[in-house]
Amino acid sequence: MADKNQIWIGLTRVFQDVFDDPGLTVTPTTTAHDVEGWDSLMHIQLLVAAEAAFGVRFNTGEVAALKNVGEMVDLIARRLDGGRAS
């Protein structure tokens, strides 16, 4: 089973790198509305960076269904466990 704490640590680093903000923190309820500069282009960059960091791939349907960062962590955990999103 994927360690969600490690996913949070890694994903926080991804956010900090993508948004060039070493002080940026994210929570399970964080959305694009909560992060300055998180527009559609940054969303794509964020997803590509997360895929690279965790060695996973997302499909368009999965990405469109994400409501917040907590759901992104859950998706990454499922991928790391070898499962597909529901």
Beta strands, then each sheet from edge to edge (+ up, - down):
end
